[in-house]
Structure formats: C-alpha cells, structure tokens
Amino acid sequence: MRLDTEKLRAYYSDAPEDISLGDIDLDRIPAHVSIIMDGNGRWATARGLDRSRGHVAGVDSLREAVTTSVRLGLDALSVYAFSTENWRRPQHEVDLLMHLFATTLVKELPLFHQENVRLRFLGDIDALPERTRTVFQRGLDETADHDGMTFALAVNYGSRAEIARAARQIALEAAQGLIDPAGVDERAVSERLYTAGLPDPDLLIRTSGEMRLSNYLLWQLAYTEFYVTPTLWPDFDRWEFLRAVAAFQGRSRRFGGVVAS
Ligand code: FPP
C-alpha cells in the first residue's frame, strides 16, 4: 500500500452529498480490487448511440479507475475487458474492441510511467490480432521495471479455460517427473494461473446490476467480497469507487471462521 494522503485528498475534493473520503478508513483499503466492467452497450443504446460509443466512453471510466486505484494506494487493480465468450459478438464490435485495447494502451503508457504502474495480462493473448498483441507486448516490456501498482487486464480470459490450462500444465510436469502428483496442492494450482503472484481480490465490483460471475476468476474469488452497482460502466467514477470501498469496509470478513471478539 502506497498512500500519498495529500494527493488523495486533492483527488477526492468536491465530494457529492452521500460520500466523502472521510467515510472510509485509509488503514483498511483493499489490496486488490477487481472489476467486471459491464453496461457499455446499454449506456450507448439508452442515448440512441451505437454500442461502440459505449465502449469508447468506457475507456474514460477505466482511466479514472486506474488513477483512483493508484491514489487509494491499491497493490493491484484487475479488470475484465474481454472474455473467451466475447468472440461471439458481431465482428465489427470485436474489431472495435481489439482496436480500442491497442490504441488505449499506447495512449495510456505515459500514465503508467508517471504513476509507476506495472501492466500484466490475464488470458490467452497469443490468440489476439497481431497489432493488439504487439502493443500488449510493448506495454509489458515498458512497464516491467515499475514497482508501484499492478494493473491486470483480462483479455481473451475465461476462468474455466484458465483452470484447465493449469491442470494440463501440472499433468505435463508430473508426467515428466518434475513434480510429485501427491504433492499437488492449492498453491501448485494458484502458481499456474494467469494471476500467479497476485494476491486474491479482496473486493469484486460488477457494474450494471448483473448478479453473475461470467466465468471470471472463479478460483481467485473464493473469499472475495462482492459489490454490485446498477451504475453502468461509462458512469462509474471515483465516487462510485469510494462507495464500493465504503461498502467493503462495512462487511465482516470471516474466511469461513468466526469473528474475533
Ligand atoms: C461490457 O459492456 C464491456 C465490455 C465487454 C468491454 C469492456 C471494454 C471497455 C471498458 C473499453 C476499454 C477497455 C480497455 C481495456 C481499453 P457490454 O458491451 O457487455 O454492455 P451491455 O451489457 O450493456 O451490452
């Protein structure tokens, strides 16, 4: 946790009526927040716009979410940008998203440098169009030495595929005599997931009111607190983020045990 309280207070001035920075405990900020960004299409349709305009507006929300996470001193922010099922969308929408991922990443690299953010990807990025892949690799290379917050972008990600991939890897290593099958434990699985080395999310935010996981981080979310807001992703701002953190801090996390008295 890296908190610059002066910057944080300036960032969170002009508070709306229902929430302010004073409503959260700065000593209990979640280390890893994960977001299912949903509702871009509905946001655009409600305004008589093409769905693509919703995705473009969603980029602004994502930039704000990254900045907010840095200001709050998170160790990691992860977001679900494109699932293995999203290939079923109309081709022009898939093309637009791939284009947006690449152009946004190039555009936001200065922000990552300025804020010392390290980028990583969750998912099978080898299967992405070449330009997107090339830009992603550039993002990885250029931020590899940053030791501030980790920003993990889930693209072409599916949790079941991720777990199957880890199982395949373990089976292969066992067949080669590199590991003992009897010694395969939870840690062995975790270490072979795309999220290896990241703490499990403390808080999962889903926008647009949907109450499902959509094949996202099934293993990693075992003890995560969920926060679902009806707000559509393009309308999700730093104050919405703060409301989610305040709700998180109001929960009692027991990890299957009982509350210490
Ligand atoms: C969900 O809204 C959103 C997505 C599938 C794409 C997320 C992409 C962005 C936020 C754009 C920018 C991202 C990056 C990484 C640059 P939806 O289309 O499912 O909305 P709907 O449920 O209302 O149809």
Boltz pocket constraint, residues with backbone or C-beta under 6 A from the ligand:
constraints:
  - pocket:
      binder: B
      contacts: [[A, 37], [A, 38], [A, 39], [A, 40], [A, 41], [A, 42], [A, 43], [A, 55], [A, 56], [A, 58], [A, 59], [A, 62], [A, 80], [A, 81], [A, 82], [A, 86], [A, 97], [A, 100], [A, 101], [A, 104], [A, 105], [A, 153], [A, 208], [A, 233]]
      max_distance: 6.0
